[in-house]
Amino acid sequence: MQIFEDQERPEKMSVDKTTVAKIADLARIAVREDELEPLAGELNNILEWIEQLSEVNTDGVVPMTSVVEVDLPWRADKVTDGGYRDDILANAPQTEHGFFSVPKVIE
């Protein structure tokens, strides 16, 4: 299956320092100015590798969910409360009547 049968292939993607800074900001990751250029290079290498993968002919290849054939065990589809309420509420800063208690946001 070719993705771009009747179309021209799009230009190769590339990442610059500005894009890396924007991605880091969106991900809330602190990246120093001197780390931006090396990270851009690493991300560009990853994008080039993905481009190479898109050129592989996968006609006739059956989609897989694992590298080995595995049948996942089935369980009964029963609705339960989970039985973990007390364990979960133990992590809450404040609870009331078996529920999370949060400050009022809208008046």
C-alpha positions in Angstrom: 0.0 0.0 0.0 1.5 3.3 -1.0 0.3 6.3 0.9 1.1 8.8 -1.8 0.0 6.9 -4.9 -1.4 9.8 -7.1 0.3 12.6 -5.2 3.8 13.8 -4.9 5.6 13.0 -1.7 5.5 15.9 0.7 8.8 17.6 1.5 10.8 16.0 4.2 10.0 17.3 7.7 12.7 19.1 9.6 12.9 20.6 13.0 14.9 23.7 14.0 15.9 25.3 17.3 12.7 27.4 17.4 10.5 24.3 16.9 12.4 22.4 19.6 11.9 25.3 22.0 8.2 25.4 21.3 7.8 21.6 21.7 9.7 21.8 25.0 7.5 24.7 26.2 4.3 22.8 25.3 5.6 19.6 27.1 6.7 21.7 30.1 10.3 20.5 29.8 13.1 22.8 30.7 15.7 22.8 27.9 18.7 25.1 28.0 19.5 27.2 25.0 22.8 25.3 24.3 20.8 22.0 24.2 18.3 23.1 21.5 20.6 22.6 18.5 21.7 19.1 19.4 18.1 18.1 20.2 17.0 19.5 16.8 19.6 17.2 15.2 18.4 14.2 17.1 14.8 14.9 16.2 15.7 15.3 12.5 17.5 12.0 12.6 14.4 10.3 14.0 12.2 12.0 11.3 14.6 10.8 8.6 14.4 7.2 10.0 10.6 7.5 9.9 10.8 8.6 6.2 12.9 5.5 5.5 10.2 3.3 7.1 7.5 4.9 5.0 9.4 3.6 1.9 9.1 0.0 2.9 6.7 -2.1 0.8 4.2 -3.6 3.3 1.8 -5.0 0.7 0.5 -8.4 1.9 1.9 -7.9 5.4 -0.8 -8.7 8.0 -1.0 -6.0 10.7 0.3 -7.2 14.1 -0.3 -6.2 17.7 2.8 -7.9 18.9 6.0 -9.4 17.6 4.9 -12.8 18.7 1.5 -14.3 18.2 -0.3 -14.1 21.5 -3.9 -14.7 22.4 -5.0 -12.4 25.2 -7.0 -13.9 28.0 -10.7 -12.9 28.1 -12.5 -11.9 31.3 -16.1 -11.5 32.1 -17.4 -8.0 31.3 -19.0 -7.3 34.7 -19.7 -3.8 36.0 -18.2 -3.4 39.5 -17.1 -0.5 41.7 -13.5 -1.8 41.5 -13.3 -2.3 45.2 -10.5 0.2 45.6 -12.4 3.3 46.9 -10.6 3.5 50.2 -7.1 3.0 48.6 -7.9 5.7 46.0 -9.3 8.2 48.5 -6.3 7.7 50.7 -4.4 9.8 48.1 -6.8 12.7 48.2 -5.9 15.8 50.1 -9.5 16.1 51.3 -12.5 13.7 51.3 -16.1 13.9 52.3 -18.7 11.1 52.6 -16.5 8.7 50.6 -15.9 11.2 47.7 -13.2 13.6 46.7 -13.8 17.0 48.2 -12.7 19.9 46.0 -13.0 23.7 46.4 -15.9 25.4 44.7 -14.9 26.9 41.4 -18.0 28.5 40.0 -20.3 30.6 42.1 
